[in-house]
Each structure stands twice: as C-alpha cells, then as structure tokens.
C-alpha cells in the first residue's frame, strides 16, 4: 500500500570529481528541476556541501514513481550522477522554516 503523503529524499552523487561534465549539463538539469517545481512534485532542492552531488525533497506516491520521474533528469541520462531514494512519512513540519529559506 502506498501513502500519497510520502516525501522522497533523492540523493544525487556525482560519478566523477571532474565537475566540468556536471557544469555542462547544469542548464538542462535546472530546466528539469524547474518543471518538477511547477508540477508540484519537488519541495526543496540544492547542492551538497561540499559539492559532491545534491539533494531533492519530492512528494510522491512511492519511491518507484519518483525513480521513474528521475529518469528524465539529464544528469542521470548522461551518467554524471547516481541516485538513491529514501521515503518517509512526515508527521510534523515547520512551514515557517521553509518560508525563511
């Protein structure tokens, strides 16, 4: 059974220390990211510190649905990042914390 209120943590890990390959795809990657914000799927995203990948918080019915969506990300298509997924059921949120970002 799936829960439509699941939050999926998508963790991206770059496949190389050579960030020039990542940088060459950043505009296409950001277009994909922006489209998912407009669709209401992504809630937050950004690079890791240090810059070894990124993290996305997504809303979805389950991990498989988000993993299927992520197949459209140019980073995955071009093999510059790998992805891992963790689902959780938010029981408390601090909306004001996100508003301050």
C-alpha positions as CSV (number, residue, x, y, z in Angstrom):
1,X,0.0,0.0,0.0
2,X,1.3,3.5,-0.8
3,X,0.7,6.7,1.0
4,X,0.2,9.8,-1.1
5,X,1.8,12.0,1.6
6,X,5.2,10.3,1.3
7,X,8.2,12.5,1.0
8,X,11.0,11.0,-1.0
9,X,14.6,12.1,-0.3
10,X,16.5,11.9,-3.6
11,X,20.3,11.9,-3.0
12,X,22.4,12.6,-6.1
13,X,26.1,11.6,-6.0
14,X,28.3,12.8,-8.9
15,X,30.1,9.9,-10.6
16,X,33.4,11.9,-11.1
17,X,35.4,14.6,-9.3
18,X,35.6,16.4,-12.7
19,X,32.7,18.9,-12.3
20,X,33.1,20.2,-15.9
21,X,30.8,17.4,-17.1
22,X,28.2,18.3,-14.5
23,X,28.5,22.0,-15.3
24,X,28.0,21.3,-19.0
25,X,24.6,19.9,-18.1
26,X,23.5,22.3,-15.4
27,X,21.1,24.3,-17.6
28,X,19.3,21.2,-18.8
29,X,19.2,19.8,-15.3
30,X,17.8,23.0,-13.9
31,X,15.1,23.1,-16.6
32,X,14.1,19.6,-15.4
33,X,14.2,20.7,-11.8
34,X,12.1,23.8,-12.5
35,X,9.5,21.7,-14.4
36,X,9.1,19.5,-11.3
37,X,8.6,22.5,-9.1
38,X,5.8,23.8,-11.4
39,X,4.2,20.3,-11.4
40,X,4.2,20.4,-7.5
41,X,6.4,17.4,-7.2
42,X,9.6,18.9,-5.8
43,X,9.5,20.7,-2.5
44,X,13.2,21.6,-2.0
45,X,16.5,21.0,-3.7
46,X,20.1,22.1,-3.7
47,X,23.7,21.0,-3.9
48,X,25.5,19.1,-1.2
49,X,28.3,20.9,0.8
50,X,31.0,20.1,-0.3
51,X,29.7,19.9,-4.0
52,X,29.7,16.1,-4.5
53,X,26.1,15.9,-5.6
54,X,22.7,17.2,-4.5
55,X,19.6,16.5,-2.5
56,X,15.9,16.8,-3.6
57,X,12.8,16.5,-1.4
58,X,10.0,15.2,-3.6
59,X,6.3,14.5,-3.0
60,X,5.1,11.2,-4.5
61,X,3.1,8.1,-4.1
62,X,6.2,5.9,-3.7
63,X,9.9,5.6,-4.4
64,X,9.3,3.8,-7.7
65,X,7.2,6.7,-9.1
66,X,9.9,9.3,-8.2
67,X,12.7,7.0,-9.5
68,X,10.8,6.7,-12.8
69,X,10.4,10.5,-12.9
70,X,14.2,11.0,-12.3
71,X,15.0,9.0,-15.4
72,X,14.2,12.3,-17.3
73,X,17.0,14.2,-15.5
74,X,19.8,15.0,-17.8
75,X,22.3,14.2,-15.0
76,X,21.0,10.6,-15.0
77,X,20.6,10.3,-18.8
78,X,24.3,11.4,-19.3
79,X,25.6,9.3,-16.4
80,X,27.1,12.2,-14.4
81,X,25.2,11.2,-11.2
82,X,23.8,8.2,-9.4
83,X,20.6,8.4,-7.3
84,X,19.4,6.9,-4.1
85,X,16.0,7.2,-2.6
86,X,14.5,7.2,0.9
87,X,10.8,7.6,1.6
88,X,9.4,8.9,4.9
89,X,6.0,9.9,6.2
90,X,6.1,13.5,7.5
91,X,4.2,13.7,10.7
92,X,5.4,17.2,11.7
93,X,6.6,20.1,9.6
94,X,7.8,23.6,10.2
95,X,6.4,25.5,7.3
96,X,7.9,28.7,8.7
97,X,11.4,27.1,8.4
98,X,10.9,26.6,4.6
99,X,9.4,30.1,4.2
100,X,12.6,31.6,5.7
101,X,14.8,29.9,3.0
